[in-house]
């Protein structure tokens, strides 16, 4: 009888105790803020026409390129990374670091509004997905094991981005975005960095 009473007291207390974080829960302390509607909207056929098969798989189907093979995983040139879906500016090269994970890693986006976040529960994990804010295209994920000052690691797919070196000529998709859709904050962030 005493054991039954003791169990009846202990079990509810155990349930109230803080639970150890699930090993597969890799979310960061960033709230999902994906509005579900974007400035650039295209149907699947339009995206397929614009993007190559790898880009389409990553940007529009949330795929992932294999580690250590992407064009920018070991890339150290100074410049700006833009969304391959829209030409939207995403990251300065001086926020890039070698995380050893096999994908390009950055510690913060070029502007706070460059990306949106959403909870990704695929493949038996819970992660924080990163999408470009202009089209909702998948870029990668963010983790909380990055360097100062943010402590974040934006783990991106090379095929989801276009790199423009400092002083370099931007491709049409970037020029069109900057002329027609860029916010004042984005224009200021890119000003005098590319031609």
N, CA, C and O of each residue as an XYZ file, in Angstrom:
780
protein
N       0.825     -1.190      0.000
C       0.000      0.000      0.000
C       0.868      1.252      0.000
O       0.591      2.204     -0.730
N       1.934      1.252      0.830
C       2.812      2.412      0.889
C       3.489      2.625     -0.463
O       3.653      3.767     -0.893
N       3.882      1.557     -1.133
C       4.543      1.672     -2.438
C       3.592      2.269     -3.465
O       4.005      3.069     -4.305
N       2.322      1.884     -3.401
C       1.334      2.414     -4.333
C       1.155      3.913     -4.137
O       1.063      4.660     -5.111
N       1.107      4.354     -2.895
C       0.968      5.778     -2.586
C       2.198      6.541     -3.064
O       2.083      7.620     -3.646
N       3.374      5.972     -2.812
C       4.620      6.601     -3.224
C       4.677      6.745     -4.749
O       5.084      7.791     -5.256
N       4.280      5.724     -5.465
C       4.255      5.782     -6.936
C       3.253      6.827     -7.395
O       3.524      7.571     -8.338
N       2.112      6.894     -6.749
C       1.087      7.863     -7.114
C       1.577      9.295     -6.906
O       1.125     10.205     -7.601
N       2.483      9.508     -5.973
C       3.028     10.842     -5.712
C       4.185     11.144     -6.682
O       4.276     12.256     -7.204
N       5.046     10.183     -6.920
C       6.252     10.403     -7.735
C       5.938     10.543     -9.220
O       6.513     11.410     -9.877
N       5.048      9.723     -9.771
C       4.775      9.768    -11.209
C       4.328     11.148    -11.693
O       4.859     11.623    -12.697
N       3.388     11.808    -11.036
C       3.022     13.152    -11.507
C       4.189     14.145    -11.405
O       4.318     15.033    -12.248
N       5.030     14.001    -10.385
C       6.187     14.887    -10.254
C       7.183     14.673    -11.390
O       7.756     15.634    -11.904
N       7.391     13.426    -11.779
C       8.279     13.135    -12.900
C       7.746     13.721    -14.203
O       8.515     14.210    -15.030
N       6.443     13.672    -14.380
C       5.842     14.214    -15.588
C       6.021     15.728    -15.664
O       6.100     16.295    -16.753
N       6.084     16.383    -14.492
C       6.241     17.839    -14.460
C       7.699     18.257    -14.595
O       7.969     19.420    -14.895
N       8.631     17.362    -14.385
C      10.053     17.704    -14.459
C      10.429     18.044    -15.893
O       9.856     17.494    -16.834
N      11.393     18.951    -16.065
C      11.827     19.280    -17.427
C      12.347     18.033    -18.127
O      13.141     17.276    -17.569
N      11.890     17.834    -19.348
C      12.301     16.666    -20.112
C      13.583     16.974    -20.886
O      13.790     18.093    -21.356
N      14.419     15.979    -21.003
C      15.638     16.129    -21.783
C      15.256     16.380    -23.238
O      14.346     15.734    -23.759
N      15.944     17.316    -23.899
C      15.647     17.644    -25.283
C      15.876     16.422    -26.164
O      16.908     15.756    -26.078
N      14.898     16.146    -27.006
C      14.999     15.046    -27.953
C      16.226     15.264    -28.825
O      16.422     16.366    -29.337
N      17.057     14.243    -29.008
C      18.273     14.346    -29.822
C      17.957     14.761    -31.253
O      18.796     15.380    -31.907
N      16.801     14.444    -31.741
C      16.425     14.756    -33.119
C      15.779     16.127    -33.239
O      15.459     16.553    -34.348
N      15.580     16.825    -32.137
C      15.008     18.168    -32.170
C      16.147     19.166    -32.321
O      16.855     19.470    -31.360
N      16.315     19.671    -33.533
C      17.415     20.570    -33.833
C      16.934     21.986    -34.125
O      17.628     22.767    -34.775
N      15.741     22.306    -33.638
C      15.226     23.659    -33.852
C      16.075     24.688    -33.125
O      16.701     24.389    -32.108
N      16.088     25.907    -33.662
C      16.729     27.011    -32.960
C      15.638     27.878    -32.350
O      14.456     27.717    -32.656
N      16.040     28.781    -31.499
C      15.084     29.645    -30.807
C      14.668     30.809    -31.703
O      14.875     31.977    -31.372
N      14.081     30.464    -32.839
C      13.562     31.450    -33.791
C      12.147     31.019    -34.120
O      11.919     29.861    -34.472
N      11.204     31.921    -34.013
C       9.813     31.577    -34.290
C       9.577     31.440    -35.788
O      10.146     32.183    -36.587
N       8.740     30.490    -36.157
C       8.320     30.381    -37.548
C       7.597     31.668    -37.912
O       6.716     32.116    -37.179
N       7.966     32.267    -39.045
C       7.314     33.513    -39.454
C       6.947     33.513    -40.929
O       6.752     34.575    -41.520
N       6.850     32.335    -41.527
C       6.510     32.203    -42.941
C       5.059     32.631    -43.163
O       4.145     31.989    -42.644
N       4.830     33.716    -43.932
C       3.457     34.181    -44.138
C       2.674     33.331    -45.140
O       1.445     33.392    -45.180
N       3.384     32.537    -45.951
C       2.702     31.694    -46.927
C       2.386     32.399    -48.240
O       2.005     31.742    -49.209
N       2.535     33.715    -48.295
C       2.364     34.475    -49.535
C       3.616     35.316    -49.734
O       4.230     35.786    -48.776
N       3.986     35.498    -51.017
C       5.259     36.143    -51.314
C       5.107     37.121    -52.478
O       4.153     37.041    -53.252
N       6.056     38.038    -52.588
C       6.037     39.032    -53.663
C       6.191     38.378    -55.034
O       5.613     38.855    -56.011
N       6.947     37.315    -55.120
C       7.160     36.614    -56.387
C       6.442     35.281    -56.315
O       6.768     34.424    -55.493
N       5.459     35.119    -57.190
C       4.694     33.880    -57.218
C       4.676     33.332    -58.641
O       4.338     34.046    -59.585
N       5.037     32.083    -58.785
C       5.042     31.404    -60.075
C       4.460     30.017    -59.883
O       4.499     29.464    -58.784
N       3.916     29.454    -60.967
C       3.432     28.083    -60.869
C       4.602     27.129    -61.100
O       5.693     27.555    -61.479
N       4.372     25.847    -60.872
C       5.445     24.859    -60.963
C       6.085     24.834    -62.351
O       7.303     24.699    -62.464
N       5.288     24.963    -63.395
C       5.841     24.952    -64.751
C       6.763     26.144    -64.987
O       7.796     26.004    -65.641
N       6.405     27.304    -64.467
C       7.267     28.488    -64.611
C       8.586     28.295    -63.857
O       9.649     28.665    -64.355
N       8.513     27.712    -62.650
C       9.746     27.448    -61.895
C      10.612     26.436    -62.638
O      11.830     26.604    -62.706
N      10.010     25.397    -63.193
C      10.774     24.376    -63.915
C      11.455     24.960    -65.148
O      12.558     24.550    -65.509
N      10.801     25.908    -65.784
C      11.387     26.554    -66.959
C      12.571     27.439    -66.569
O      13.552     27.528    -67.308
N      12.480     28.083    -65.423
C      13.522     29.013    -64.977
C      14.730     28.312    -64.357
O      15.867     28.725    -64.584
N      14.493     27.260    -63.577
C      15.546     26.621    -62.784
C      16.037     25.333    -63.430
O      15.282     24.657    -64.129
N      17.305     24.993    -63.195
C      17.776     23.685    -63.660
C      17.214     22.614    -62.700
O      16.721     22.965    -61.628
N      17.277     21.330    -63.058
C      16.654     20.287    -62.219
C      17.131     20.274    -60.765
O      16.320     20.080    -59.859
N      18.434     20.476    -60.523
C      18.931     20.492    -59.143
C      18.377     21.691    -58.385
O      17.933     21.554    -57.244
N      18.399     22.861    -59.007
C      17.848     24.056    -58.363
C      16.366     23.879    -58.057
O      15.904     24.244    -56.976
N      15.623     23.321    -59.007
C      14.190     23.108    -58.794
C      13.965     22.172    -57.612
O      13.118     22.436    -56.759
N      14.726     21.076    -57.561
C      14.581     20.120    -56.459
C      14.857     20.783    -55.109
O      14.137     20.544    -54.140
N      15.891     21.607    -55.045
C      16.240     22.246    -53.771
C      15.308     23.402    -53.450
O      14.697     23.428    -52.382
N      15.194     24.352    -54.359
C      14.443     25.575    -54.079
C      12.934     25.356    -53.970
O      12.284     25.976    -53.128
N      12.375     24.494    -54.798
C      10.924     24.360    -54.839
C      10.403     23.081    -54.196
O       9.211     22.972    -53.910
N      11.304     22.095    -53.964
C      10.859     20.838    -53.362
C      11.601     20.547    -52.059
O      11.507     19.442    -51.524
N      12.332     21.526    -51.552
C      13.065     21.409    -50.282
C      14.059     20.255    -50.280
O      14.246     19.589    -49.262
N      14.693     20.022    -51.427
C      15.731     19.004    -51.507
C      17.038     19.505    -50.906
O      17.126     20.646    -50.452
N      18.042     18.651    -50.906
C      19.365     18.993    -50.368
C      20.434     18.418    -51.279
O      20.353     17.263    -51.697
N      21.434     19.230    -51.583
C      22.554     18.703    -52.368
C      23.472     17.896    -51.450
O      23.467     18.081    -50.233
N      24.250     17.010    -52.041
C      25.172     16.212    -51.240
C      26.251     17.116    -50.643
O      26.632     18.107    -51.265
N      26.747     16.793    -49.453
C      27.784     17.628    -48.825
C      29.093     17.587    -49.600
O      29.409     16.605    -50.271
N      29.841     18.670    -49.493
C      31.188     18.831    -50.033
C      31.274     18.877    -51.556
O      32.378     18.900    -52.100
N      30.150     18.892    -52.254
C      30.225     18.963    -53.713
C      29.679     20.272    -54.265
O      29.904     20.582    -55.435
N      28.966     21.048    -53.452
C      28.365     22.290    -53.916
C      29.416     23.323    -54.303
O      30.518     23.349    -53.755
N      29.058     24.158    -55.244
C      29.971     25.168    -55.786
C      30.539     26.107    -54.721
O      31.676     26.562    -54.848
N      29.768     26.403    -53.680
C      30.197     27.412    -52.707
C      30.623     26.859    -51.353
O      30.909     27.639    -50.445
N      30.675     25.536    -51.187
C      31.011     25.015    -49.855
C      32.429     25.407    -49.438
O      32.686     25.605    -48.250
N      33.347     25.520    -50.389
C      34.734     25.885    -50.069
C      35.121     27.142    -50.847
O      36.213     27.225    -51.409
N      34.228     28.100    -50.870
C      34.366     29.319    -51.664
C      34.673     30.485    -50.730
O      33.953     30.698    -49.754
N      35.736     31.244    -51.017
C      36.156     32.299    -50.092
C      36.260     33.681    -50.716
O      36.806     34.587    -50.087
N      35.762     33.872    -51.915
C      35.843     35.166    -52.581
C      34.901     36.173    -51.925
O      33.831     35.804    -51.441
N      35.304     37.453    -51.911
C      34.476     38.510    -51.326
C      33.342     38.871    -52.278
O      33.552     39.024    -53.481
N      32.152     39.004    -51.731
C      30.999     39.371    -52.545
C      29.695     39.139    -51.808
O      29.651     39.145    -50.578
N      28.642     38.934    -52.568
C      27.296     38.768    -52.008
C      26.653     37.536    -52.632
O      26.800     37.283    -53.828
N      25.938     36.775    -51.807
C      25.176     35.613    -52.250
C      23.710     36.029    -52.385
O      23.147     36.664    -51.493
N      23.105     35.660    -53.515
C      21.716     36.005    -53.835
C      20.911     34.719    -54.036
O      21.477     33.660    -54.304
N      19.600     34.823    -53.906
C      18.730     33.672    -54.159
C      18.755     33.333    -55.646
O      18.575     34.214    -56.487
N      18.976     32.069    -55.971
C      18.952     31.627    -57.364
C      17.531     31.605    -57.916
O      17.344     31.546    -59.131
N      16.535     31.650    -57.046
C      15.140     31.667    -57.489
C      14.698     33.061    -57.895
O      13.913     33.221    -58.830
N      15.203     34.075    -57.190
C      14.649     35.424    -57.372
C      15.667     36.523    -57.611
O      15.308     37.575    -58.140
N      16.919     36.319    -57.241
C      17.915     37.389    -57.299
C      17.940     38.240    -56.047
O      18.628     39.260    -56.013
N      17.209     37.849    -55.019
C      17.162     38.585    -53.751
C      18.489     38.432    -53.002
O      19.018     37.322    -52.929
N      19.045     39.521    -52.441
C      20.283     39.391    -51.660
C      20.036     38.617    -50.366
O      19.035     38.825    -49.680
N      20.987     37.707    -50.046
C      20.828     36.841    -48.874
C      21.939     36.978    -47.839
O      21.660     37.165    -46.655
N      23.209     36.885    -48.275
C      24.324     36.858    -47.331
C      25.540     37.600    -47.884
O      25.838     37.521    -49.076
N      26.237     38.323    -47.005
C      27.551     38.868    -47.331
C      28.576     37.742    -47.178
O      28.421     36.860    -46.333
N      29.610     37.781    -47.995
C      30.665     36.764    -47.890
C      31.401     36.838    -46.556
O      31.929     35.829    -46.089
N      31.445     38.025    -45.933
C      32.178     38.108    -44.659
C      31.401     37.531    -43.482
O      31.893     37.550    -42.354
N      30.192     37.015    -43.726
C      29.463     36.279    -42.685
C      29.569     34.773    -42.905
O      28.989     33.990    -42.153
N      30.308     34.372    -43.933
C      30.500     32.953    -44.256
C      31.648     32.403    -43.414
O      32.629     33.100    -43.158
N      31.518     31.159    -42.990
C      32.582     30.525    -42.218
C      32.623     29.037    -42.554
O      31.652     28.479    -43.064
N      33.736     28.415    -42.267
C      33.895     26.985    -42.524
C      33.416     26.206    -41.310
O      34.101     26.135    -40.290
N      32.239     25.627    -41.435
C      31.673     24.863    -40.322
C      32.083     23.400    -40.379
O      31.879     22.659    -39.417
N      32.666     22.974    -41.511
C      33.061     21.581    -41.664
C      31.921     20.655    -42.025
O      32.111     19.442    -42.107
N      30.723     21.213    -42.245
C      29.554     20.367    -42.500
C      29.401     19.977    -43.967
O      28.628     19.073    -44.287
N      30.134     20.652    -44.870
C      30.055     20.314    -46.289
C      29.129     21.198    -47.097
O      29.013     21.024    -48.310
N      28.472     22.137    -46.451
C      27.616     23.103    -47.129
C      28.072     24.509    -46.758
O      28.665     24.695    -45.696
N      27.811     25.502    -47.606
C      28.151     26.878    -47.242
C      27.421     27.266    -45.955
O      26.223     27.022    -45.815
N      28.148     27.865    -45.027
C      27.562     28.250    -43.743
C      27.801     29.725    -43.493
O      28.875     30.251    -43.786
N      26.787     30.389    -42.946
C      26.831     31.823    -42.659
C      26.306     32.040    -41.243
O      25.523     31.233    -40.743
N      26.738     33.138    -40.586
C      26.220     33.359    -39.233
C      25.077     34.367    -39.169
O      24.451     34.506    -38.118
N      24.780     35.085    -40.278
C      23.586     35.937    -40.293
C      23.250     36.355    -41.720
O      24.141     36.460    -42.562
N      21.954     36.596    -41.999
C      21.558     37.055    -43.325
C      21.932     38.524    -43.537
O      22.226     39.248    -42.585
N      21.913     38.945    -44.794
C      22.318     40.295    -45.166
C      21.409     41.357    -44.535
O      21.884     42.427    -44.152
N      20.119     41.072    -44.426
C      19.162     41.919    -43.700
C      18.259     40.981    -42.900
O      18.094     39.821    -43.278
N      17.679     41.456    -41.812
C      16.813     40.566    -41.015
C      15.619     40.017    -41.799
O      15.140     38.920    -41.513
N      15.137     40.780    -42.791
C      13.962     40.356    -43.550
C      14.291     39.574    -44.813
O      13.392     39.283    -45.602
N      15.549     39.228    -45.023
C      15.939     38.492    -46.235
C      15.387     37.077    -46.243
O      15.141     36.515    -47.310
N      15.191     36.498    -45.074
C      14.719     35.122    -44.985
C      13.553     35.011    -44.007
O      13.379     35.828    -43.103
N      12.767     33.967    -44.230
C      11.719     33.573    -43.298
C      12.091     32.197    -42.750
O      12.959     31.506    -43.281
N      11.408     31.826    -41.673
C      11.676     30.556    -41.014
C      10.387     29.755    -40.892
O       9.303     30.311    -40.713
N      10.529     28.442    -40.992
C       9.382     27.576    -40.719
C       9.883     26.261    -40.131
O      11.015     25.849    -40.384
N       9.043     25.615    -39.356
C       9.408     24.356    -38.723
C       9.340     23.242    -39.753
O       8.342     23.088    -40.457
N      10.416     22.467    -39.830
C      10.527     21.357    -40.773
C      10.574     20.065    -39.964
O      11.502     19.847    -39.185
N       9.569     19.208    -40.153
C       9.498     17.945    -39.411
C       9.787     16.738    -40.296
O       9.356     15.626    -39.992
N      10.510     16.950    -41.382
C      10.799     15.849    -42.297
C      11.934     14.959    -41.787
O      12.736     15.375    -40.951
N      11.987     13.738    -42.298
C      13.057     12.774    -42.027
C      13.249     12.466    -40.536
O      14.367     12.189    -40.102
N      12.173     12.513    -39.757
C      12.238     12.152    -38.342
C      12.974     13.158    -37.474
O      13.375     12.839    -36.355
N      13.157     14.386    -37.988
C      13.835     15.441    -37.225
C      12.926     16.657    -37.148
O      11.972     16.789    -37.915
N      13.234     17.535    -36.217
C      12.545     18.821    -36.151
C      13.616     19.891    -36.297
O      14.454     20.072    -35.414
N      13.578     20.604    -37.433
C      14.593     21.612    -37.726
C      13.924     22.929    -38.086
O      12.714     22.989    -38.300
N      14.726     23.978    -38.149
C      14.231     25.278    -38.572
C      14.673     25.506    -40.012
O      15.854     25.713    -40.292
N      13.707     25.464    -40.913
C      13.972     25.662    -42.337
C      14.133     27.147    -42.628
O      13.482     27.983    -42.001
N      14.998     27.472    -43.580
C      15.226     28.851    -44.014
C      14.770     28.961    -45.465
O      15.181     28.168    -46.312
N      13.919     29.945    -45.747
C      13.432     30.191    -47.101
C      13.673     31.641    -47.463
O      13.750     32.493    -46.578
N      13.794     31.941    -48.762
C      13.928     33.355    -49.121
C      12.576     34.029    -48.941
O      11.534     33.427    -49.200
N      12.599     35.271    -48.500
C      11.344     35.951    -48.157
C      10.594     36.465    -49.373
O       9.435     36.861    -49.253
N      11.231     36.470    -50.550
C      10.543     36.995    -51.719
C       9.743     35.941    -52.480
O       8.812     36.286    -53.207
N      10.092     34.649    -52.326
C       9.347     33.616    -53.061
C       9.027     32.380    -52.237
O       8.307     31.501    -52.712
N       9.545     32.286    -51.009
C       9.322     31.095    -50.192
C      10.146     29.911    -50.646
O       9.839     28.771    -50.299
N      11.201     30.168    -51.426
C      12.048     29.088    -51.929
C      12.992     28.590    -50.843
O      13.587     29.378    -50.109
N      13.118     27.271    -50.754
C      13.950     26.620    -49.745
C      15.430     26.904    -49.992
O      15.929     26.743    -51.106
N      16.123     27.329    -48.930
C      17.561     27.597    -49.011
C      18.370     26.575    -48.225
O      19.446     26.164    -48.660
N      17.859     26.166    -47.075
C      18.556     25.243    -46.192
C      17.936     25.280    -44.812
O      16.721     25.422    -44.673
N      18.778     25.153    -43.782
C      18.318     25.157    -42.390
C      19.258     25.996    -41.539
O      20.393     26.267    -41.931
N      18.774     26.406    -40.367
C      19.616     27.146    -39.432
C      19.731     26.352    -38.137
O      18.761     25.758    -37.667
N      20.940     26.351    -37.569
C      21.234     25.611    -36.342
C      21.897     26.543    -35.337
O      22.402     27.603    -35.707
N      21.896     26.150    -34.065
C      22.426     27.028    -33.015
C      23.852     26.656    -32.598
O      24.218     26.777    -31.429
N      24.650     26.201    -33.570
C      26.032     25.848    -33.252
C      27.034     26.687    -34.060
O      28.121     26.217    -34.397
N      26.654     27.922    -34.361
C      27.518     28.811    -35.135
C      28.405     29.675    -34.258
O      28.339     29.600    -33.031
N      29.237     30.497    -34.889
C      30.183     31.341    -34.154
C      29.536     32.635    -33.663
O      28.415     32.958    -34.057
N      30.240     33.377    -32.803
C      29.773     34.708    -32.443
C      29.761     35.589    -33.696
O      30.498     35.277    -34.632
N      29.009     36.621    -33.773
C      28.226     37.166    -32.667
C      26.833     36.564    -32.521
O      26.187     36.793    -31.499
N      26.336     35.792    -33.515
C      24.958     35.296    -33.443
C      24.838     33.916    -32.827
O      23.797     33.587    -32.258
N      25.887     33.093    -32.929
C      25.802     31.716    -32.465
C      24.988     30.834    -33.394
O      24.659     29.700    -33.045
N      24.657     31.349    -34.586
C      23.832     30.605    -35.532
C      24.668     30.113    -36.711
O      25.683     30.710    -37.070
N      24.212     29.009    -37.303
C      24.833     28.473    -38.514
C      23.730     28.290    -39.550
O      22.931     27.355    -39.475
N      23.704     29.196    -40.510
C      22.792     29.081    -41.634
C      23.451     28.139    -42.633
O      24.380     28.532    -43.339
N      22.981     26.913    -42.696
C      23.553     25.861    -43.534
C      22.760     25.853    -44.845
O      21.636     25.355    -44.895
N      23.359     26.411    -45.909
C      22.655     26.653    -47.160
C      23.115     25.702    -48.257
O      24.204     25.132    -48.187
N      22.286     25.541    -49.253
C      22.628     24.766    -50.438
C      23.259     25.695    -51.473
O      22.705     26.751    -51.777
N      24.406     25.308    -52.012
C      25.057     26.122    -53.049
C      24.126     26.374    -54.226
O      24.058     27.494    -54.733
N      23.409     25.344    -54.666
C      22.546     25.465    -55.840
C      21.371     26.411    -55.622
O      20.707     26.802    -56.582
N      21.109     26.781    -54.381
C      20.025     27.714    -54.078
C      20.483     29.164    -54.169
O      19.683     30.083    -53.995
N      21.784     29.373    -54.444
C      22.331     30.733    -54.427
C      23.107     31.057    -55.694
O      23.549     30.169    -56.424
N      23.259     32.347    -55.931
C      24.102     32.905    -56.988
C      25.094     33.816    -56.291
O      24.700     34.640    -55.465
N      26.358     33.685    -56.605
C      27.380     34.546    -56.006
C      27.795     35.624    -57.001
O      28.036     35.348    -58.177
N      27.875     36.866    -56.502
C      28.380     37.980    -57.301
C      29.558     38.577    -56.544
O      29.393     39.040    -55.416
N      30.761     38.574    -57.157
C      31.932     39.114    -56.466
C      31.836     40.639    -56.319
O      31.146     41.304    -57.092
N      32.535     41.177    -55.323
C      32.557     42.622    -55.137
C      33.042     43.282    -56.421
O      34.052     42.879    -56.999
N      32.315     44.294    -56.854
C      32.661     44.991    -58.088
C      32.293     44.231    -59.341
O      32.515     44.719    -60.449
N      31.733     43.040    -59.185
C      31.373     42.211    -60.335
C      30.051     42.621    -60.944
O      29.267     43.361    -60.351
N      29.828     42.122    -62.139
C      28.574     42.393    -62.835
C      27.528     41.370    -62.419
O      27.750     40.164    -62.525
N      26.408     41.850    -61.953
C      25.332     40.968    -61.509
C      24.593     40.383    -62.707
O      24.414     41.071    -63.713
N      24.157     39.115    -62.616
C      23.352     38.535    -63.695
C      21.973     39.209    -63.758
O      21.568     39.911    -62.831
N      21.273     38.982    -64.854
C      19.970     39.631    -65.078
C      19.003     39.444    -63.913
O      18.338     40.395    -63.503
N      18.918     38.225    -63.376
C      17.945     37.964    -62.306
C      18.198     38.864    -61.094
O      17.253     39.333    -60.458
N      19.460     39.103    -60.780
C      19.804     39.965    -59.650
C      19.505     41.425    -59.993
O      18.916     42.142    -59.184
N      19.905     41.866    -61.184
C      19.653     43.260    -61.582
C      18.162     43.563    -61.607
O      17.731     44.619    -61.145
N      17.369     42.630    -62.150
C      15.927     42.842    -62.221
C      15.307     42.921    -60.830
O      14.454     43.769    -60.570
N      15.740     42.033    -59.939
C      15.220     42.073    -58.569
C      15.567     43.410    -57.918
O      14.705     44.062    -57.328
N      16.835     43.815    -58.028
C      17.279     45.045    -57.375
C      16.579     46.276    -57.945
O      16.317     47.225    -57.206
N      16.270     46.282    -59.242
C      15.597     47.431    -59.870
C      14.106     47.471    -59.570
O      13.547     48.550    -59.371
N      13.456     46.315    -59.533
C      11.998     46.287    -59.464
C      11.411     45.912    -58.109
O      10.317     46.360    -57.767
N      12.119     45.099    -57.336
C      11.511     44.540    -56.129
C      12.240     44.824    -54.818
O      11.662     44.671    -53.742
N      13.482     45.228    -54.899
C      14.280     45.389    -53.679
C      13.705     46.462    -52.762
O      13.247     47.513    -53.211
N      13.741     46.167    -51.462
C      13.358     47.166    -50.467
C      14.501     48.168    -50.325
O      15.610     47.922    -50.801
N      14.236     49.276    -49.681
C      15.295     50.274    -49.453
C      16.430     49.671    -48.624
O      17.601     49.973    -48.854
N      16.081     48.822    -47.664
C      17.102     48.179    -46.830
C      17.992     47.261    -47.672
O      19.207     47.219    -47.480
N      17.377     46.527    -48.604
C      18.155     45.662    -49.487
C      19.050     46.474    -50.414
O      20.213     46.131    -50.624
N      18.503     47.553    -50.969
C      19.292     48.409    -51.847
C      20.502     48.976    -51.101
O      21.607     49.013    -51.642
N      20.296     49.404    -49.895
C      21.398     49.953    -49.084
C      22.422     48.872    -48.781
O      23.623     49.143    -48.787
N      21.970     47.655    -48.517
C      22.878     46.562    -48.186
C      23.776     46.184    -49.358
O      24.913     45.754    -49.164
N      23.266     46.346    -50.564
C      23.999     45.952    -51.760
C      24.750     47.128    -52.392
O      25.677     46.926    -53.176
N      24.353     48.343    -52.055
C      24.891     49.561    -52.684
C      26.431     49.542    -52.709
O      27.098     49.269    -51.711
N      26.935     49.838    -53.865
C      28.377     49.963    -54.126
C      29.158     48.651    -53.980
O      30.384     48.650    -54.086
N      28.465     47.544    -53.741
C      29.157     46.253    -53.628
C      29.218     45.541    -54.976
O      30.175     44.825    -55.272
N      28.168     45.751    -55.796
C      28.138     45.129    -57.113
C      27.707     46.157    -58.145
O      27.137     47.193    -57.801
N      27.980     45.867    -59.408
C      27.600     46.772    -60.499
C      26.500     46.120    -61.311
O      26.023     46.703    -62.285
